[in-house]
Amino acid sequence: MQVSVESTSALERRMTVGVSVERIETEVNKRLQQTARRAKVPGFRPGKVPMSVIRQRYEDAARQEALGDLIQSTFYEAVVEQKLNPAGAPAVEPKSFEKGKDLEYVATFEVFPEFTVGGFESIAIERLQADVADADVDNMLEILRKQNTRFEATERAAENGDQLNIDFVGKIDGEAFAGGSAKGTQLVLGSGRMIPGFEDALVGAKAGEERVINPTFPADYQNLDLAGKTAEFTVTVNSIAAPQLPELNDDFFALFGVKEGGLEGFRAEVRKNMERELRQAIKSKVKNQVMDGLLAANPIEVPKALISNEVNRLRVQAVQQFGGNLKPEQLPAELFEEQAKRRVVLGLVVAEVVKQCELKPDDARVREMIQEMASAYQEPEQVVAWYYKNDQQMNEVRSVVLEEQVVDTVLQKANVTDKAVSYEEAVKPVEAPQAA
C-alpha cells in the first residue's frame, strides 16, 4: 500500500492511497469462493458450481464489494501509519478504479488540532463569598407562601394582586382582530401578562362591571400588524378573588415533606436547601469564568465537521425542547453555529487539560457529589444506591467531577480574587450580554 499526504489547510488533509492489484484480486477471489459454497445455479449441485460460472455471474458484485471494503480498511490503515487523527468521515474520490490495475483513491478529511493548553496565569477569576442569613431565610419563607397563594372570592373592588375572571373583546378601528377576544380568562392584576395598560385599567373594577379600556400595543410587539396600535377592549369582570397567603403551620410544612420539628425544623430544612443552592451557584459562576478564560487564553482552529455535528445536536435539542412539527434540519444552521463552535473548542481544550495534567475522576468526589444530589430527596440512601447501579448515570457524574477537577487545576494558577456579597447577589443568574 502506497500513501502520500498533502496538507491543504491547517486542519484539512488530502491523502492519496494506492492498493496493489494483487491485494484486490485476493479479496475478490475470497468473496467468489464464499459465494461458490452457497450459490444455487440451475443444473449444478450446491457447492459444485464451476468457478468459471461463479465468476461470470457474481464477479462484478464481488469486485464492487471488495473495493468498498478495501477503501474503508486501507483508509484506517493509512491514517494509523501516518499518525493522523481524523475528525469525521473522509470524502473519497477514486482516481483509478479499473479492473486489472492498482486501485488509487484520494481521501480528503479534517484532523483534530494539535496544541498545548496554557495561559492559566492570565485568567482572572472573581470568586463570590456569601452566607445564608436569617433575613434570607425569612425572605424565602415569604416566597414559598406566595407560591402557594390561594384565591378567595371577594365583593370589594379589584386591587393589584387579585385574580379576576374576565371576558373581553378587542377591536382596532372598530374591527375585531385575531387573538383579541376570550371568555373566562383568569388574570392576576399586576402580573404583566397582558399588554401595558390593560391590567392597570381594571384596578377598582367590581364583579359584574363592564369596562371599555384603550391600551396601546408596544412598538416592538411580535405581531407587526398590531405593533404600536391603540386597541379598544370591552372587558366584563365576572368575578374577583383576593389572595390568601397560607399560614406557617404543620399543614404548610407538610407540603414540602417536613413533618416534624415545627417552624424551626422547617426553617432548618429551607436553610439547608438554600445553602446547597448557594454552593452550586458560586461553583457554577467560577466554572463559567474558568471556561471563558481557557477559551480566551487558548484560541484554536477546530474542524468544520465537528462544528457541523454539534449544530445538528443543538437542532435536535431545540426541537425536543420546543416541540412543534418542525424537523431539526428545518432550523437554520446559523442559529446554532456560534454556540456549537464554543462547545467544540471548549470540549477540545478541557480534554487537553485532562490529558496534560493526567487527571482522573476522584472516587471520593464522585461519591460526595452523588450524596449531595441525593440529599434533596426523602430517601437519600436509595438514590445513592440507584446511582451506583446505573453505569450511564455514574459516567455522567464522573464527567462532571472531572470538569470540576479541571476548574481546580486552573484555579491553582489563575489570578483569583474573593468578593463578599449577599446571598441574593450570589445566587442571581448572570445576565447574558446584550447584542449590539
N, C-alpha and C positions, 0 to 999 in steps of 0.2 A: 504494500500500500504506500502510495506516494502522497505527501501532504505539503502544501505551501500555504502560508498565512500572510494576508496583507491587512494592515490597519487603515481603514478608510475614514475613521474619525477617532475621537478619544476613546469611544467605547465600542464602535462597530468594527467587526472583523469579517473579512472576505476570505474564506478558506476553500482552496481547491483540493479535491481528493481524487486520486486515481486508484482504481481497483483492477487488478490483473484479470485477463480473460480466463485464466486457469481457475481462479477462485470463483468466478461467476459460473463457469461450466460445472464445477464441483457442486455448487449449490443447486443448479438446475437439475443435474443428474440425481441428486439426493431426493429432490421432490418427485421426479419422474419414477424413481424406484419405489417411493412410498405410494404413489398413485397406482403403480402396476400391481401392488399386492391387494388392492381393494377394488380396482376398476372392473365394471361389468360391461363387457363388449359382446354383442351377439356373435355366436359361433365359437366362442372360446370359454373355457372354464375359468372361474376366478383364480387369479394368480398365475395363469398360464398364457396370458396375452403377450405376444411378441413385443419386445421393446420398440421395434420399428413402428408398430401400430400405436403403441402408447405415445411415442414421440410425435407421430403425425397428428394425433388427436389432442394431446394435452400440453405440448411443449410451449406454445405461446403463453398459456396461462401460468405454467410453472416458471417461465422466464420472467414474466411480469412480477410474480410474487417474490421470486428470488431477488430481483433488482430492488424492489421496495424494501425488503428486509435488509439487504446489503447496505443500502444508503443509510438506513437507521443505525445499524450496528457499527458501520465504519465511521459514521459521524462521531459517535461517542468514543470509539477507539482513538480517533484523531484528536478530539479535544483533550482527552486524558494524556495522550502523547505530547501534545503541545502545551500542556498545563494551562488550559483555558477554562474559564468558569462561565458558561453561557447563561444569560438571563432571558429565558424564554426560548420558544421553538425557533429553529432556523427557517429561512426561506431558501428552498433548494431549486437550483436551476441546472438541468442536465446540459453538459457540453458535448459528450459523446455517449450515445445510447445504442450503438449498432451491434447487431449480432456478430460474434466472432472477433470483436475488438474489445480493448480495455474499456471499462466504464470510467467516465470522468464527469464529475459534477462540482458545482460551486455552491457552498452553503454560506449565506450571509446572516449574521446574528450579532446581538449585542452581548457584551460581557459585563460582569459585575465590576464596579470600580475598585481599584486597589489604592488604599490610603491608610494613613496613620492618624488616629484621633489625638488631638492635643488642645492646648489653649484653655485648660481648666482654670489657670490662674487669672485669666482675663474675664471670667464670668462673675458678675456682681449679683448677689442674692440678698433680698430683704426678707428675713425670717420673722414672722409675727409672733409675739408673745402675748397671751391673754389667759384670763381665768374666768370661770363662771361665777359671777357674784350673786348674792341673794336677790338683788333687784332684777337680774337677768332671769332668774327662776320665776319671780313674780310676774314678769312680763310674759314669759312663756305660758304660765297658767292662764293668763287672760286671753292669749291667742288660742289656746285649746278650748276655752269656754266659748269664744266667738265662733270657732269652727263647728261647735255643736249647738249653735243657736237654734231655738225653736221659735216659731212664729204663732202668735195667738191673736184671734180676731179682736179688733177694737173699733169703737164707734167714733173716736176722735179724728181730727183732720190728719192727713198724711204728713209724716216727718221723714227726714233723711234717715235711712236705716230700716224703714218699714218695707214690708213686702206687699206690693199691690198686685191684684189680679185685674188685668185690663183688656179691653177690646180697642183696636184702633184702625182707622182708615187714613192712609196718607195720599195726598194729591199734590201735583205740581202744575200750576197754571190750569187748575180745575180738572186735570186728568189724573186718574189713579195710575200708579206705577208698580211694576213688578216688585214683590217683596215688601211693599209698603203697607200691607194690611195683615192683621192677625186677630184671633179671638182667644180669650182665656190665657193670655201670656202672663207668667209670673215675673215681676220685675222688682228688684230691691233698689229703692231710691238711693242714689249716691254710689252705685256700683260701677257707673261708667259704661254700662253695657250698651246703651243707646247713644245716638249722636249727641254732641254737645247741645245743651239747652232743653232737650226732651225731658229728662228726669227732673231738672230744676223747676220746670213749668208745672209739675204735678205736686210739688210741695204745697200743702194746705188744702188739697182736694179732699172731698169726703166720699164715702161709699155711695154709689148711685149717681154721682155727679158726672156731667159730660163737659169736657173742656176742649176748646179749639186752640191749638198751640202752633207756633210758626218757627221751628228750629231751622238752622241752615246746615246743609251737609258740608263737611270740611273740604277745602280746596284739593287736598290730596286723597280724597275718598276713592276706594278701589274701583267703584263703578263710575267710570268717567262721565256717563250720561247724567249722573246725579251730583257730581262734584261741584261744590260752590253754589248750588241752587238752594233757595229757600222753599221749604215744603209747608203744607198745611195739614196738620194731623187732627182728626176728630177722635178724642180719646174718651172712652167710657170707663170709669173706675167701678169695677164690680164689687171689690172688697178690699179691706185694708187689714193687715196683720202686723202687730208690733213685735219686735224681737224680745225674746226672753232668754237671758243667759242662765245656764244651768248652775245650780249650787255646787260648791266644792264639798261633796259628800261621798259616802261609800258607793252609791249608785253610779256617780260620775267616774270615780276611780276605777270601778269595775269595767267600764268601757275600754280602759287601757290595760286590762289584765292585772291590775293591782287590787288584791282582795284583802290584804292585811296591812296594818300599820297606820291607817287613817291618813290624815293630811300630811303628817311628817313622812310617812312611808311613801306617799305619792310624790312629794317634793323630792325625796331622795332618788326615786326612780327617774323622775324628769331630769334632775341634775345629772345623773349618770348618762342618760341619753344625750344631753346637751354637751357634756364633756367628750363623749365619743364623737359627736358631730364636729366639735371644735378641733379635736386632734386630726380628724380626717381633712377638714378644711385647710388647716395650716400645712399639713403634709402635702395636699394637692397643690396649693399655691407655690410651695417651694419646688415641687416637682416640675410644675409648668415653667418656672423661671430657669431651672436647670436645663430642661429640654430646649427652651428658647436659646439659652446660652450656648449649648452644644451645637445647635444649628448655625448660630452666628459665627462661632469660632471654627467651624469645620464645613465650609461651603464645598460641596462635591457635586459632580455631574452624575445623574442617575439614568439607567436605561429607560428608554421610552416604553418598552414592553412592560416594565414593572408598573409604571405610572398608568398605562392603559388598563392593566389588570386591576389596579386599585380603584380606578374610576368605575369600572364595571361592578366592583364590590359595593362601592358607595351608591351606585344607581339602584342595586338590588335592595340595599338597606333603606333607601328613600322610599321605594315603592312599598316595602313591608311596613314602614312607619306610617306613611300617609294613606295607604290603601288606594282605592280607586281602580279604574280599569286600565291604567297605564301599564305598559311593558317597560322594563328597565331601559332597553335600547332606545325608547322614545324620548328619554330625558337627555337634553343636550350635554355632551361631554364637558363643555366649557364650564358648566356649573360646578363641576367637581374637581377640575384639574389642579387648582391651587392646593386644595385640601389633600388630594391624592399625592401630589409631589411632596408635601410636607411629611405625610405619613411614611412614604417610601424612604426619603432621606433620613428621617429620624430612626426608622427601623434599622437601616444600614449602620448609622452612626452608633446607636445603642448596642447593636450586635458586635461592632468592632471594639467598643469599650469592654464588653464582656470577655471578648477574645483576648485583648491586650492585657487586661488585668486578671485574667484567669479566674473569673467569678463563677460561682456555682450557687444554686439556691440553698440558703441556710435552713436546715430542717427545723431548728428551734424557732426561727422567724415564721416559717410556714405554719407551724402549729399555733404560734401566738396569733397570727392573722386569722386563722380559722376559728380560734376561740373568741376573738374579738367580734367576728361576724355572728357567731353562734350566740353570743351574749344578748343579742337583741330579740331572741326567741324565748318562749316559755320553757322549752325543754332543750337547753343548750347541749347537753351531753349527746342527745340523739342527733343533733345537727352535726356535731363534730364527727360522730361515728359514720354518718352518711357521707361526709366529705371523704373520709379515708377509705371508703368502699367504692368511690367513684373516680376512676382514673382520669377522665376528662376534666372534672372539676378540680382535682388535685393539680393537674398540669397547668390549669388556668391560674390557680393560686401561686404556684411556683413561678410562673411568668411574672406575676405582679411583684412577688418578693424579689425576684432578680432585678426588676426595674428599680425597686427601692434601693437595692444594693448598688446599682449604678449611680443613683442620686447621691447616696452616702459617699461613694468614691469621689465624685466630683466635688462635693461639699468639703472634703478634706483639704482641697487645694484652692477652692474658689474664695472670692472675697465676700464673706458673709457678714451682714450687719443685722443685729437683732433690734426689733422695734416693738415697744409695748403699745398695745391697742386694746380697745374694748372688745367684749365678746361679739357684739353686733358687727363691728367692723371686720373682725377676724373671719366670721362665717359668711359675710356678704360676698356674693359671687363677683368675680372680676368682670367688668363690663367689656364687651367686645369693642375694638376700635371702630370709630365711625368711618365710613367710606368718604373719600374726599369728593 
